[in-house]
């Protein structure tokens, strides 16, 4: 039995990864039919190998229904989203969190410049 092809019009971007032991909290967005929609996921290391469980907010689900996706279509999309992450086809563009030194620095002032 072969796996179904992944949709070409589904781009997945991961923008945060929070590793906590054997669990990784993931968030990002996916682009589907020219719409950018958010997702969250949990990656787990288990005895059978890694697993991904993606979730969509009610807002994202409502947007997908506006695109004429029924429950089965949404389930298939979530499966494709999870597969793209598992198979390394997701783009990783981590957001830069401000560091303490840049966060507290007055604007326009260099790091070692006297005050």
C-alpha atoms as one frame of an Amber mdcrd trajectory, in Angstrom:
protein
   0.000   0.000   0.000   1.518   3.317  -1.021   1.047   6.677   0.627  -1.023
   9.295  -1.157   0.879  12.154  -2.766   1.295  15.281  -0.674  -0.544  18.317
  -2.031   1.673  20.677  -4.019  -0.300  23.704  -2.864   0.500  23.102   0.835
   3.560  24.917   2.203   4.415  24.426   5.894   6.568  26.865   7.868   7.710
  26.254  11.446   8.438  29.476  13.339   8.864  28.245  16.927  10.348  25.096
  18.446  10.405  24.537  22.191  12.215  21.316  23.069  11.448  19.912  26.509
  13.003  16.502  26.871  11.303  13.976  24.610   8.560  16.448  23.650   8.865
  19.406  21.288   6.204  22.102  21.095   5.926  23.448  17.567   4.008  26.344
  16.072   3.913  27.904  12.678   1.695  28.411   9.709   0.785  26.718   6.500
  -0.143  28.208   3.170  -3.012  26.504   1.425  -4.790  27.881  -1.648  -3.149
  31.299  -1.134  -4.268  31.472   2.523  -1.855  31.626   5.458  -3.244  29.750
   8.474  -1.711  28.993  11.884  -1.155  25.599  13.476   0.284  24.158  16.651
   1.831  20.742  17.079   3.514  18.473  19.557   6.399  16.271  18.466   7.043
  13.237  20.644   9.885  10.747  20.734   8.523   7.308  21.466   9.604   3.708
  21.336   8.087   3.342  17.865   9.866   6.458  16.603   8.883  10.105  16.405
   5.268  11.250  16.150   3.645  14.590  15.335   0.189  15.694  16.472  -0.920
  18.913  14.774  -3.881  20.945  15.985  -5.815  23.771  14.385  -7.677  26.543
  16.174 -11.410  27.067  15.695 -10.548  30.187  13.667  -8.335  28.178  11.310
 -10.978  25.448  10.994 -13.591  28.081  10.105 -11.291  29.491   7.401 -10.800
  26.009   5.937 -14.565  25.462   5.868 -14.899  28.747   3.955 -12.546  27.154
   1.395 -15.180  24.395   0.984 -13.290  21.725   2.934 -15.472  19.253   4.802
 -14.358  17.289   7.888 -12.719  14.574   5.776 -10.882  17.190   3.705  -9.660
  18.915   6.889  -8.493  15.566   8.309  -6.599  14.871   5.069  -5.029  18.332
   5.215  -3.921  17.805   8.846  -2.432  14.431   7.856  -0.543  16.086   4.985
   0.647  18.862   7.341   1.951  16.273   9.824   3.635  14.286   7.052   5.372
  17.385   5.688   6.844  18.004   9.154   7.827  14.349   9.685   9.325  13.937
   6.232  11.414  17.109   6.441   9.385  19.076   3.887   8.530  21.925   6.270
  10.498  25.158   6.092  12.029  26.286   9.379  12.104  30.061   9.844  12.447
  30.589  13.571  11.349  33.957  14.895  14.126  35.916  16.603  13.238  36.542
  20.217  14.746  39.808  21.521  17.650  39.161  23.830  17.946  40.943  27.166
  20.844  43.115  25.943  19.020  44.319  22.825  15.667  44.551  24.571  16.882
  47.007  27.242  19.126  49.064  24.971  17.814  52.541  24.048  17.058  52.812
  20.347  19.894  54.094  18.204  22.540  53.350  20.861  25.220  50.760  20.193
  25.907  48.003  22.724  29.212  49.365  24.115  28.426  53.066  23.643  28.459
  55.066  26.930  25.174  56.553  28.084
